[in-house]
Amino acid sequence: MINTRNISKELMKTINIFTLFTIFFTAVGVSAQEPLSKDVRVVREFDPTVSDAMKINQMPDREDTLEINPQFNYRVVGQPLAGSPKVEPMSAARLARQHKGELYPSYVRGGLGNYETLFGEIFYNITRNEKFAFALSLGQEFSWGNIELEDGASSEAPLHRTNGGIYLRHFFDDKTLEFDMDFNRRAYEYYGYQTISTTDENPEFYDNGEGSLVPGDALIPDRKQRQTAFDLHVGLLGQQSDVDDTRYHMGFDYGAFDNYTGVGENRFSLSGDLKLPLGAAGMHLDGGVSFNKVNAPKGENEMQFLWTFEEREQIFLTLNPKMVIPGDKLSVEIGVNATGEFSGTEDFYLSPHVKGDLVIAEGIVSTFLGMTGEVRPGYYRDMMAENPFLSPDVLVETAHSNIRGFAGVKGNFSSATSFTARLDYEFIENEHFYENRFFQENGTTNYGMSNLFTVSYDDVSLLTLSGELLVRPVRQLDIILKGAYFGWELDVLEHAWHKPEMEIGLRAGYQFSEELRLDAAFNLLGERKARDLNAIDGVKMLKSVADFNLGGNYQLNRRLHFFGRIQNIFAAKYYQWSGYPMQGINFRLGAGYSF
């Protein structure tokens, strides 16, 4: 089956996008007439992130206290000659013997926190090797804390993480051989709030959606769940120094995944990236083939009234050719993105790829404008990582952003201030949204809410306005402000479940001394809506969250440092998913040692 769209509908979408961008760039062109500075900083595109108030927050990053600040002096100092010049013999320069800086191949860190948290990591890498780069890592994290649910009950919410990896690079004269191997394991429980009755004396019966009435305890899964993943990557990267040489990057990837329920996924992929110089322009070609298979659990299904497992095989063929035309003022990319999906049926996705970068005032401000599209496969592993409480029998379908237009401006007000502003407008087919599973109580209009999630689908349009501002008034202080607004328009669904309308983040870091660095972060997440069949309007509001964090790192000497972090200082009751509150105020203390 070929995936096609009505021509007139697509034409109207394209006209709407270019109308928005014409208005946007008219405003940009007016505001860009006044010079800002002669300094330019490259600012990466905005990447909205979820608030730091997570159930188990990430470990503090190790701060690199070494900062190189070279000073250059180009002044020519001349002295007048008195009388006849004398020729002085040139003596050989005396070179002081320099000692190599001490590098430590190993590093270990660990610590503890509230919610009965313990964590530790160890790293090893070889140093000063011109032919090889090699690194090993191993980490472990435990938490056994309880969390209060919305009905006031206390629920155990243990979490255990294990991760390890091998990184290897072999450098040749004009290419690099890559080898990576990673292992990740996450064990947790379905600790969230649910309203399904499990009374033994007078059990409640529910419609499981398949036409069967079953007791409540048949719809409540085992609390235990885990995700285990293994990844392997082998690649070859061409590193030709001449811009007129052909450059390439190819790789083979394998990923294996399974969970406690017994669902497994295997993924094989071959990918490549080729850059061919064509005079002043260039042809870029990237693509690949991916085979993905999901296996149902073996043996008898113990939760047959709750779960219906299916197997799935998918093949994705991708080819994205584009012509790149660089220029001093204007750079242009023109191409197409083509993907074929073969999974019982045949679907073909085709999107334009057009991008232009224009320097309005060199060294001050530039703009960009483009249109593209992408295919978003609903890989089982990726969906379980996105929402760990997704019902393990759900296979999420492929989504397609058939048209995504974007425009923006970036530059800097001064040598200490840089900014990015961006507008995105896209049309997405088959976008998925998470909602709790509900089962109707027999003979009533009431529903039992499960703490497992399923997905609903809709064709949507999404307007995203985002920006980022970086300020560094002094060398020791840097401040980053990020913000994004999301405007959803849906065809069928009432609301974009669990999607916020806005996110704001403010981070500041201050290098108090060579030994001490402090940082603070404030995050604001807008209100979200969750589906609730027991509510009058079918909506459950998840309140906005204001999250404030403080952290610090103290470098005692070249080998030993201490770190600490307090998160969610406002003790906000944050729900990332309906029924699942995250940890309240929490802290971590630890130390790291190099040897």
PADREN-408997 format. One record per residue: residue in three letters; x, y, z of N, C-alpha, C, O in turn. Coordinates in steps of 0.05 Angstrom, whole numbers, plus 5000, padded with zeros to 4 digits. Example, Ala and Ser with C-alpha at 12.3 -4.5 7.8 and 13.67 -1.06 7.14 Angstrom:
BEGIN
Ala526448865156524649105156526449345156528549345169
Ser525749555142527349795143525850015157526850235161
This chain:
BEGIN
Met501749765000500050005000501850255000503550275017
Ile501350424981502950674980501550894996499150934992
Asn503051015013502051225030501951495015504051615011
Thr499551585007499251834991497452025006495951945024
Arg497652284999496052495011494652644989495552654967
Asn492352764996490952934977492553174968493653314985
Ile492853214942494653424931493853704941495553854949
Ser491253754939490354024947490854074977491554304984
Lys490553874994491053905023493953965028494654135044
Glu495753815013498653875017499354145007501054285020
Leu498054234985498654504975497954714995499454914999
Met495654685008494754875028496654875052497255095063
Lys497654645060499554625082502154785075503154935092
Thr503054745050505554875042505155185042506955335050
Ile502855265031502355555030502255675059503255895063
Asn500955525077500855625105503555655117504155845132
Ile505355465112508055475123509555715112510855865128
Phe509555755086510955975074509756245082511256445084
Thr507156255087505956505097507056575125507756805130
Leu507256375143508356415169511256515168511956705182
Phe512856385151515656455149516156725136517956865143
Thr514356805117514557065105514157285126515657485127
Ile512157245143511657435165513957445184514857655194
Phe514957205191517157175210519657325201520857475216
Phe520457275175522857395165522657685159524657835159
Thr520157785154519758065151520558215177521858415176
Ala519658095200520358205226523258185231524458365243
Val524457955223527357915228528958115212530958225222
Gly528258165187529758345170529758625180531758765178
Val527458715192527358985204529059005228530459195232
Ser528958795246530358815271533358775268534858835286
Ala534258675245537058605242538658835229540958795221
Gln537459075227538959295214541059415232542959525222
Glu540659405258542559525276544659325284544059115294
Pro547259395280549459205287549459155317548759325334
Leu550258905324550258825352553058815363553758925384
Ser554858685347557558645356559258545333558158475312
Lys561858525337563558415317564458125324566158015311
Asp563258015345563957745354561657555348559357635350
Val562357315341560357115334560756865351563056785355
Arg558656755361558756495375556856305361554656385353
Val557656065358555955865346554055765368555055665389
Val551555785364549555695384548055455373546955475351
Arg548055235387546654995377543655035377542655215391
Glu542354875361539454895360538154815387539254655401
Phe535954945392534554895417533654605419532454505400
Asp534154485441533254205446531754195472533054175493
Pro529154205472527654215497528053955513528053735502
Thr528353985539528753765557526653755578525353965585
Val526253525590524353495612525653605637528053605640
Ser524053705655524953825680526853635695526653385693
Asp528653755710530553595726529153445748530353255760
Ala526653505755525253375777524353095769522053045765
Met526252915766525652645758525452465782526252545805
Lys524352225778524152045800526951975811527451995835
Ile528651885794531451835801533052015783533351965759
Asn534152225794535552425778538252325769539452145782
Gln539152435747541752355737543952445756543652635771
Met546052285756548352355774549652615765549652675741
Pro550752775783552053025776554252975756555852785759
Asp554453145736556653115717559253205730559353395746
Arg561453065723564053145733564953395719565053405694
Glu565453605734566253865722569253855716570853785733
Asp569953925692572853945685573854225693573054425682
Thr575654225713576554475725578854595708579654825714
Leu579854455688582054555672580854725650579254635634
Glu581554975649580555165628582955305616584455445630
Ile583355275590585555395576584755665566582755695552
Asn586355865573585656145565588256275554589456435568
Pro589056205529591556305518591356615514589256715507
Gln593656745518593857035514595757085491597956975490
Phe594857245472596557305448597157605448595457775455
Asn599657675440600457955438601757995410603857875404
Tyr600458165394601458205367602958475364603458555341
Arg603558605385604958865383607758835374609158645382
Val608759015356611559025348612959245363612159475360
Val614959175378616359375395618959445380620659275377
Gly619259695373621759785359623259985376622160135391
Gln625859985372627560175386629360325366630260195347
Pro629760585369631460735350634360645353635360575374
Leu635760645330638560575330640360815335639861035324
Ala642260785353644061005360646660965345648060765350
Gly647361145326649861115311649660885292647460815282
Ser651960765286652060545267650960295280651660225303
Pro649260155266648259905278650359695281652259675265
Lys650159545303651959335308650659065302648359025309
Val652158895290651058625285651658445308654058395315
Glu649658355321649958175344649657885335647757815321
Pro651557725343651357435335648857315348648157375371
Met647557135333645157005343645956755359647256585349
Ser645056755384645656525401643256325401640956405397
Ala643956075405641855875405640055905429640955965451
Ala637555865424635655885446636055655465636555425458
Arg635755715490636055515511633255405518631555555527
Leu632855155514630255035519630154915546631854745554
Ala628254995561627854885588626654605586624854555569
Arg627554435602626454165602623654165614623254245636
Gln621754065598619054065606618153775613618853585600
His616653755634615553505643612753475633611153655633
Lys612053235623609353185614607453205637607953115660
Gly605153325631603053335652602153065660602052885643
Glu601553025685600652765694597852715687596052865694
Leu597352495673594652415665594052155680595751975682
Tyr591552125689590751895704588951715687586951815677
Pro589651465684588051295666585351205679583551115665
Ser585151225706582751115719581451325736582751505746
Tyr578851295739577251485755574951325767573651165754
Val574451375792572251245806570751455823571951635834
Arg568151425824566551615840564151455851563351255840
Gly563151565873560851435886559651625906560751835913
Gly557251545916555951715936553351595945552651375939
Leu551851765960549351675971547451915971548252145968
Gly544851855976542852055978540451955993540351726002
Asn538452135996536052046010534451865991535351805969
Tyr532151775999530651555985532351305984532151145965
Glu534151276004535851036006537350985980537250765968
Thr538751185971540151175945543151135949544451275965
Leu544250955934547150905932547950885903546450775887
Phe550250995895551050985868554150985866555451085884
Gly555150875845558050875840558750815811557150675797
Glu561050915802561950875775564950855775566350965792
Ile565950705755568850685751569450705721568050585705
Phe571650845714572450885687575350825684576950865702
Tyr576050725660578850685654579250755624577650685607
Asn581450885618582150935590585250955587586651025606
Ile586150885564589050905559589751195552588051335541
Thr592151275558592951555554595351575535596951395534
Arg595451795521597751855503598451625484600651525485
Asn596551555468597051345448596151455421593751525417
Glu597951465402597351575376595751395358594451495339
Lys595751135363594350945346591650855357589950775342
Phe591350855383588950745395587750935416589151085429
Ala585150915418583651025441581950805452580450675437
Phe582050765478580650545490579650625517581050755533
Ala577150555523575950635549573950415558572650285542
Leu573850385584571950205597570350365618571450545631
Ser567850295622566250415643564350215654563350035641
Leu563750255680561850085694560550245716561850375732
Gly557850245717556450395737554150245749552950065736
Gln553450315774551250185788549850385805551050565817
Glu547150365807545550545823543250395835541950235822
Phe542750455861540550325875538850535889539950735899
Ser536250495890534450655906532250485916531050335901
Trp531650515943529450345955527350525968525850425985
Gly527150775960525350955974522450915968521650785949
Asn520751025986517751025983516851295972518151505978
Ile514651305958513551545947510551555954509151355952
Glu509651795962506851825969505151865944505752045928
Leu502951715941501251735918499051945922498952055944
Glu497451995902495452205904493252145923491852335932
Asp492851895931490751835951491951825979490551755998
Gly494451905982495751916008497251666016498651666036
Ala496851446001498151196008501151206000501951345981
Ser502751066015505651046010506250795994505350576001
Ser507750825972508250605954511250575951512750765948
Glu512250325952515050275948515750325918514250235901
Ala517850475914518650545886521650485882523150675878
Pro522450235884525350175880526150205851524650175833
Leu528750265848529950295822532850205823534250295841
His533650035804536349935803537349965774536049875755
Arg539650095771540850135745543650015744545150035763
Thr544249885721546949785716547649865688546049825669
Asn550049965684550950035656553949985654555450025673
Gly554749895631557549845625558049885596556249855579
Gly560549945589561149985561564149965554565849995572
Ile564649905529567349895518567450075494565750065477
Tyr569550245493569950435472572650395460574650395475
Leu572850345433575450295421575550445394573650435378
Arg577750585389578250715364581150645355583050665371
His581450565330584150525319584550725296583050725277
Phe586550895299587051115281589051035259591350965266
Phe588251045234590051015212590651295201589851495212
Asp592151305179592951565168590551725158590451965163
Asp588651595145586451735133583651625141581651695128
Lys583551455161581051335169581251235198583451205209
Thr578851195210578751105237576850865239574550875228
Leu577750655252576050425257574650455284576050505304
Glu572050415285570450455309569350195319568550015304
Phe569350165346568149935358567050015385568550115403
Asp564449975389563150045415561349805423560149675407
Met561349765449559649555460558549655487560049745504
Asp555849645490554549755514552549565525551249415511
Phe552249575552550249415566548849595585550049745600
Asn546149575585544549735604542249565615540949415600
Arg541849595641539649455654538249635674539649765690
Arg535649645673534049815691531849645702530149545687
Ala531749605729529649455742528049645760529149815774
Tyr525449625758523649815773520949675777520649435771
Glu519049815787516349705793514149885783514650125780
Tyr511849775778509449925772508250025799506349895810
Tyr509350245809508550335836506250535835505350615856
Gly505350615811503450835808500650775819499950545824
Tyr499150985822496350985832494550845812494650895788
Gln492750665823490750535806488250485823488350475847
Thr485950465809483350445823481850195818479450175823
Ile483149985807481849735802481549585829483449555844
Ser479049495834478449365860479349075859478948935840
Thr480548995882481548715884480448585909481748405921
Thr478048665919476848555943476248255939475148175919
Asp477048085959476647805956473847715963472747535950
Glu472547855982469847765991467747825969466247645962
Asn467748065958465848135937467448255914467448495911
Pro468648085898470348185877468748335855466548265848
Glu470048555846468848705824469748585797472048495794
Phe467848585778468448485752468548715732466948905734
Tyr470448695713470848905693470848785665471448555660
Asp470048965646470248895618473048945609473949175610
Asn474448735600477248765593477648885564479848895554
Gly475448965552475649075525475548865503475448935479
Glu475548605511475448385491472848235494472548015483
Gly470848355508468248225511468048035534466147885536
Ser470048025552470047845574469948005600471148215603
Leu468347895620468248005647470247855664470047605667
Val472047995676474147865692474448005718473948245720
Pro475247865739475647995766477948195764479748175748
Gly477948385783479848595783482748505785484548615772
Asp483248285801485948205805487148085779489648055778
Ala485548015760486547915734487448135716488648085695
Leu486948395724487748625708490048775721490748995711
Ile491148675743493348805756495948645752496048415760
Pro497948755738500348605732502148565756501748695777
Asp504048385753506248365773507548645774508048765754
Arg508248735798509448995801512249005789513149225781
Lys513648785787516348785777516548835747514848735732
Gln518548995739519149025711522049095709523249205727
Arg523249025686526049095681526349125651524849015635
Gln528449275643529149295615532149245613533749355627
Thr532949065595535748985591536349025561534948935544
Ala538649165556539349225529542349185524543949235542
Phe542949085501545749045492546149165465544449115447
Asp548249325461548649455435551549415426553449405441
Leu551749375400554349335387554549515362552649525346
His556749655359557249835336560049785325561949785340
Val560149755299562649735285562549925261560649915246
Gly564450105259564350305238567050375227569150315238
Leu566950515204569350605191568950895182567050955167
Leu570651075191570351365186572751465169575051435178
Gly572151575146574251695130574951975140573152135145
Gln577452025143578352285154580352415135582552485143
Gln579552455110581252585090581452875097579553015103
Ser583952975096584453255103583853455081583353685086
Asp583953365056583453535033580453565028579053355027
Val579453805025576653855021575653744994573253694991
Asp577553694976576753584950576653274950575953154929
Asp577253154972577152864974574352764981572852914995
Thr573652534973571152404981571252315010573252195018
Arg569152375025569052305053566752105058564752115044
Tyr567151935077565151725081565051645111566951695126
His562851525118562451415145560451185142558151235134
Met561250945149559450715147559550555173561450565188
Gly557350415178557250275204555250045204553250045188
Phe555749855221553849635226553149655256554849685273
Asp550549625261549549645289547749405294546149325278
Tyr547949305319546249095328545249165356546849235373
Gly542649135361541549185387539748965396538048875381
Ala540048865420538348665432537048775457538348905473
Phe534448715460532948825483530848625492529648485475
Asp530548605518528248455529527448565556528848725567
Asn525148485565524148575591523148345608523148115599
Tyr522348405633521548205652519148045642518747815650
Thr517448175626515048045616515647835595513947665590
Gly517947855583518747655564518647745535519147585517
Val518047995530518048105503520948175495522448295511
Gly521748095472524448145462524448285436522548265420
Glu526648435431526948575405529748555396531648595412
Asn530148505370532848495358532748685334530848695318
Arg534948845332535049035310537849025297539849045311
Phe537848995270540349005255540149235235538049285224
Ser542349385232542249605213544949645201547049615214
Leu544849725175547249815160546750095152544550155141
Ser548650275156548250555149550750665137552950565141
Gly550450875122552751005109552251295103549951385100
Asp554351445101554251735096556651795077558951745083
Leu555951905053557951955033557852245024555652355019
Lys560152375023560352655015562252674991564652624993
Leu561052754968562552764943562953054935560953194930
Pro565353154933565853434924565253464894566153294878
Leu563753674886563253724858563854014853562154194852
Gly566454074850567254354846566854504872567854424893
Ala565454734870564954894894562654774910562354844934
Ala561054594898558854474913559554194922561954114920
Gly557654054931558053774940555453624941553353734945
Met555753364936553453184938553753014964555752874968
His551653024981551652875005549452655003547252714994
Leu550252415010548352185007548552025033550651915039
Asp546352005047546251825070543751655069541751725057
Gly544051425081541751235081542550975094544650955107
Gly540850775091541450515104539050335103536850405093
Val539450105114537349905117537249805145539349755157
Ser534849775156534549685184532449465185530349485174
Phe533149245199531349025203530749005233532548985249
Asn528149005240527349005268525248795273523248775258
Lys525648625293523748415299523048415329524848415346
Val520448405335519448385363518348105367516648015351
Asn519347975388518447705394516647695418517147825438
Ala514447555416512547525438513747335459515447175453
Pro512747355484513847175505513246885498511246815487
Lys515146715506514846425502513346305526513546405548
Gly511846105520510345975542507546085545506646245529
Glu506246005566503446085571503246365581504946455598
Asn501346515571500846795580499246785606496946725606
Glu500646855628499346845654497347065659495647045676
Met497547285643495647505645494047525619494047735606
Gln492747315612491347295586489047495583488347565561
Phe487847575605485647775604486648065602485148245597
Leu489248095608490348365608492048415583491948635572
Trp493648225575495548265554494948095530494247855532
Thr495248205506495048065481497648115465497948325453
Phe499447925466502047965454501947895424500647705416
Glu503448045409503747995380506648025372508248155386
Glu507447895350510147925340510048115316507948155303
Arg512348245311512448435289515248435276517248425290
Glu515248445249517748475234517548735217515448775204
Gln519648895217519649135202522349165187524449095198
Ile522249255163524549325148524249615138522249685127
Phe526349775144526350055135528650095116530950035123
Leu528050205092530050275073529950585070527850695065
Thr532250705074532351005075534551095055536750985054
Leu533851305040535751435022535251735022533051825016
Asn537251895030536952185032539152325016541152405028
Pro538752364990540752514975540252814977537952904978
Lys542352974976542053264976544553394964546753294966
Met544053624951546153784940546754014959544954154967
Val549254054966550154264984551754474969553754404957
Ile550854724970552154944956553055144977551355304986
Pro555555144985556455335005556955614993557255634968
Gly556955815010557556085001558356265024557856195047
Asp559556495018560356675038557956795053558056825078
Lys555856855038553556985050551156785052549756775072
Leu550856625031548556445030549456155024550956105005
Ser548555975041549155685037546455545034544555605048
Val546355355015543755235008544154925007546154824998
Glu542054785017541854495014539254425001537154535009
Ile539254254980536854174966536953874962538953764952
Gly534853734970534753444967532053334975530053484976
Val531953074979529452934987530152735008532452635010
Asn528152665025528352445044526352235036523952285036
Ala527351995030525651775021526051535040528251445045
Thr523751425049523851185067521650995059519351075054
Gly522350745057520350535052520150355077522250265087
Glu517750295086517250115108515849865098513749885085
Phe516849635106515749375097515149215122517049115135
Ser512649195130511849045154509148915150507248985164
Gly508948745131506348625123505048795101504148685081
Thr505049055104504249235083506649405075508749405088
Glu506349535053508549705042507649995044505650075033
Asp509250165057508750445060511250595050513450535057
Phe510750805035512950965024512551255033510351365029
Tyr514651375044514551645055516651815040518951745037
Leu515652035029517452215014517052505024514752595026
Ser519252635031519152905041521353075028523452965021
Pro520853335024522953505013525053565034524553555058
His527453635025529453735043530653985031532253975012
Val529954215041530954475032531754645055530254675075
Lys534154745054535154915077536955135066538555085048
Gly536655365077538455595070539355735094537855785113
Asp541955815095543155975116544056235104545656235085
Leu543156455114543856725103545156895125544056925147
Val547457005119548857185137547857465131548357575110
Ile546357575150545257845146547458055151547758245135
Ala548858025173551058205180553358035190553157905211
Glu555458015174557657835181558757905208559358135215
Gly559057695224560057725251558057825271558657875294
Ile555457845262553357945280550957765282550357665303
Val549657725259547157575259546757435233547557535212
Ser545557195234544857045211542156915214541156885237
Thr540956825192538356705193538456435179540256385163
Phe536456265184536156015170533255955164531456045179
Leu532755805143530055755134530055485120531955435105
Gly528055325124528055065110525454905113523654985127
Met525454685099523154505101524254215097525954165080
Thr523254035114524153765113521953575124519753665128
Gly522653325129520753135140522352895150524652855143
Glu521052725166522452495176520452275184518152325189
Val521452035184519951795193520751735221523151725228
Arg518751675239519351625267518251345274516051305282
Pro519951135270519050865276518450835306519950935323
Gly516350685312515650635340517050385351515650195358
Tyr519650385351521150155361520350095389520050265406
Tyr520049835395519049745421520949845443520049955464
Arg523449815439525449905460525250195465525250285488
Asp525050355443524950645447522450735461522550925477
Met520150605456517750685469517750605499516750755516
Met518950375506519250305534521150495549520750545572
Ala523150595535524950795547523451055551523851195571
Glu521851135531520351385533518351385556518151575571
Asn516851165558514951135580515350855592514250655581
Pro516850825614517350565626514850415635514950175640
Phe512650565638510250435649508250375627505850325632
Leu509150375602507550295579506949995582508649835588
Ser504449925577503649645578505449475560505649545536
Pro506649265569508649125553507648975529509248865513
Asp505048975524503948845500503349045478502248975457
Val504049305482503449515462505749545442508049585450
Leu505049525417506949575395506149845382504049855369
Val507750045385507050315375507650325345509650225336
Glu505750445331505950465302507850695293508650865309
Thr508650685268510450885257509051145253506751155243
Ala510351365259509351635254511051765232513351685228
His509851955219511252085196510752385197508452475195
Ser512852535200512752825197513152895168515352925159
Asn510852915153511152935124512153215115513453235095
Ile511453415130512453685124513153825150511453855168
Arg515653905153516454065176518054305166520254285157
Gly516754545169518154785162519354915186518354895208
Phe521655035182523055165205524455415195525155445172
Ala524655605214526055855208527155965234526055905256
Gly529156125232530256235257532456435252533256495229
Val533456545273535556745272537456685295536556605317
Lys540056725291542056685312544256875309544856975287
Gly545556935331547657135331548457205359548157045378
Asn549457455363550157535390549857835392550357985373
Phe549057925416548858205421551558335427552058565422
Ser553358175439556058265445557758015448556957795443
Ser560358065455562157835458561357655482562357435484
Ala559657755499558857595523555957495521555057365540
Thr554557555499551757485498551157375470551657505450
Ser550057135469549157015443546356905446545456865468
Phe545056865423542256785424541456625400542856625379
Thr539256485403537956335381534956365384533956325406
Ala533456415363530556415363529656255339530756275317
Arg527656085344526955885323523955845323522555855343
Leu522855805299520055735295519955475278521255455258
Asp518355275288517855025273514854985270513255045288
Tyr514054895246511254835241511254575225512254565203
Glu509954365236510054105223507353965224505654025241
Phe506953795204504653625203505553335207507353235194
Ile504353205227505152935235502852745231500652785242
Glu503252525216501352315213501852105234504052015238
Asn499652015247499751785265501551835290502851655299
Glu501452085300502852145325501551995348499151975349
His503251895367502151745389502151905415503852085419
Phe500151855432499851995458499251775479497751595474
Tyr500451805502500151615524497751675541497251905548
Glu496251465548493951505566493651245583494251025574
Asn492651275607492251045625490150855613488350935599
Arg490550595619488550405610486250405630486650415654
Phe483750395620481350395636479750155630479550065607
Phe478450035650476649805647473949875660473849955684
Gln471749835645469149905656468249705676468349455671
Glu467249805699466249635720463449525711461849675701
Asn463049265716460649125707458149255719457949285743
Gly456249325701453649425710453649715719451649805730
Thr455849855716456050135725457250305703458050205682
Thr457250565708458650745689461450825699462751005688
Asn462350685720464950735731467150575717466650365705
Tyr469550685718471750555705474050515726474450685743
Gly475350285724477750245740480150335724480550255701
Met481750505737484150615723486550445730487150395753
Ser487950355710490450195713492850385714492750605704
Asn495050295726497450445726499250365702501650435702
Leu498050225683499450165658498350365637496150465640
Phe499950405616499150595596498850465569500250265563
Thr497050565553496750495525497150745508497850955519
Val496750725482497150955465494651005448493250815441
Ser494251255441492251335422493651495400495851595404
Tyr492451505376493751615353492051845341489551845344
Asp493352025328491952245314493852375294496352365297
Asp492652495274494152665255494052955266491953055272
Val496453075270496553325284498253525268499753455250
Ser497953775276499853985268501054105293499554135313
Leu503554175293504954265317506554515310508254515293
Leu505954735324507454975323509254995347508254975370
Thr511855035343513755055365515355315362516555365342
Leu515255475383516855725384518855675407518055615429
Ser521355705401523455645420525655855418526055985398
Gly527155875440529356055441531455985462530755845481
Glu533856085458535956045478537656285479538356405459
Leu538356365503540056605508542356525526541856415548
Leu544756575518547156525534548456785541549056955523
Val548956835567550257075577552656995594552456825611
Arg554957125588557357075604558557345610560457425597
Pro557457485630558457755636561257765646562757955640
Val562157555660564957525668565857245663564157065658
Arg568457205663569456935656568456715675568156495666
Gln568056785699567256585719564356515719563556305730
Leu562656675705559756635707558556595679559156745661
Asp556956385677555456345652552556285659551956145678
Ile550756405643547856385648546556305622547056415601
Ile544856095623543356005599540356005605539455895625
Leu538856125588535956135590534856005565535456075543
Lys533055805569531755665547528755675551527755685574
Gly527355675529524455675531523155565506524355585484
Ala520755455509519355345485516355345490515455295513
Tyr514955415469511955405470511055195449512155195426
Phe509155025456508154825438505154865433503554865452
Gly504454895408501654935401500654695385501354665361
Trp498954525397497954285385495254335372493554455384
Glu494854225348492254215335491753925327493353815312
Leu489553805337489053525333486553495316484653655316
Asp486453265301484153215284481853075299479553145296
Val482552885317480552715330480652745360478552795372
Leu482952725372483152725401482453005412482753205399
Glu481452995437480753255450483153415458483253655456
His485153275468487553405478490053245471489853005466
Ala492353375472494953245468495753135495497153275511
Trp494952885502495352785528498352785536500052705521
His498752885561501452895574503453085560505753075566
Lys502453255542504253445528503953715541501653815542
Pro506053845549505854115561505654325539506454285516
Glu504554555546504454775527507054935527507655075508
Met508554925549510955075550512954955570512154815589
Glu515555015565517754935582519655165584520355285563
Ile520655225608522555435612524755335630524255205650
Gly527255385623529455305640531555525642532255645622
Leu532555565666534655765672536855625688536355505708
Arg539255645677541555525691543755735693544355885675
Ala545055725716547355905721549655745735549155595753
Gly552055795725554355665737556555875744557056055727
Tyr557755845767559756045776562155905786562055735804
Gln564455975774567055865783568056045805569456235799
Phe567455975830568056145853571156165856572156375863
Ser572555945852575455935853576355705836574755565824
Glu579055665836580055435820579055175831578854975817
Glu578455165857577554915869574554885870573554655869
Leu573055105871570155085877568555195854569055425844
Arg566555045845564655125825561855075836561254865847
Leu560055275833557255255842555455285817556055435798
Asp553155155818551255185797548355175808547955045829
Ala546555305794543755305802542055275777542855365755
Ala539655165780537855125757535055155766534255065787
Phe533455295749530555325754529155235729529755315707
Asn527155055733525654945711522654985716521754935738
Leu521255055696518355095697517054935675517654975651
Leu515354755682513954585664510954645665509754645687
Gly509754705642506954785641505054565648505754325650
Glu502454635651500354445657500154245634500654305611
Arg499354005641498753795622496053665628495053685650
Lys494953535608492353405611492753105607494153015589
Ala491452955625491352665623488552565620486652695630
Arg488152355606485452245601484452105626485851945638
Asp481952175635480752055658477752005652476152195652
Leu476951755648474251695640472251725663469851735659
Asn473251755688471451795711470952085716469152155732
Ala472352265704471852555707469552645689469052515669
Ile468252855698465852955683466653025654465252955635
Asp468853165651469653245624471753055612472853115590
Gly472352835626474252645616477152725617478852605604
Val477752935633480453045634481353055663479853135681
Lys483852985668485153015693487553205689489253155672
Met487553415705489653625702492153545718492053475742
Leu494453555705497053525718498153805721498853935701
Lys498453895746499254175751502054235740503754065737
Ser502454495735505054585727507054545750506254535774
Val509554535744511654465764513854675762514854745741
Ala514554785785516854965788518954815804518554735827
Asp521254765791523354595803525954765805526854885786
Phe527154765829529554915834531654725845531154575863
Asn534154735833536254555841538854715846539254925834
Leu540454615865543054735872545154515872544554285881
Gly547554575862549654375862552354505865552654755861
Gly554354345871557054455874559154235871558553995875
Asn561554315863563754135860566254265872566954495865
Tyr567654115890570054215903572454035896572353795902
Gln574454155882576854005874578954035895580354235896
Leu579253835912581153845934584053845924585654005933
Asn584653675905587253675892586853545864584553515855
Arg589053485850588753385823587453115822586353035801
Arg587452965844586252705844583452685856581752535846
Leu582952845876580552805892578653055890579553275893
His576052995886574153215886571553115900571052875901
Phe570053305910567453245923565253395909565653615899
Phe562853275908560653405895558053355912557953165927
Gly556153525907553653505921551453645905552053825889
Arg549053555908546753685893544153645908543653425918
Ile542653865910539953855922537953915899538254115886
Gln536053735895534153765873531353785883530653675904
Asn529653915867526853965874526654095901525253995919
Ile528054315905528154445931525354545939524754555963
Phe523654615920520954705926519154475934516754515941
Ala520154225932518653985939516053965923513953885934
Ala516254035897513854015880513053725876514853555873
Lys510453675876509453405870509153385840507153455829
Tyr511153275828511353275799510453005788511452795796
Tyr508653015769507652775755508652785726507652945710
Gln510452615720511252585692509152435677508552495654
Trp508052225690505852075679503552055699504152045723
Ser501152055690498852065708498951815727499151595718
Gly498751875753498851665773501651605784501951455803
Tyr503651725772506451665780507851925789509052065772
Pro507651985815509152215825512152155825512951935830
Met513752365820516652345822517552405851515952485868
Gln520052375856521152425883520852725890520952895872
Gly520352775916520353055925523153165928524853095912
Ile523653325948526253435952528253205956527753025973
Asn530453205942532452995945535253105941535653305928
Phe537152965953539953055952541752825946541052595950
Arg544152895937546252705932548952825941549453055936
Leu550552655953553252735961555152515953554452285954
Gly557552595943559452395935562152505930562652745935
Ala563952325922566752405917567752245893566852025887
Gly569752365879571052235857574052235860575152425872
Tyr575352025851578252005855579551895829578551705817
Ser581652035820583151955796585751815804587051895823
Phe586451595790588851455796589951315772591951175773
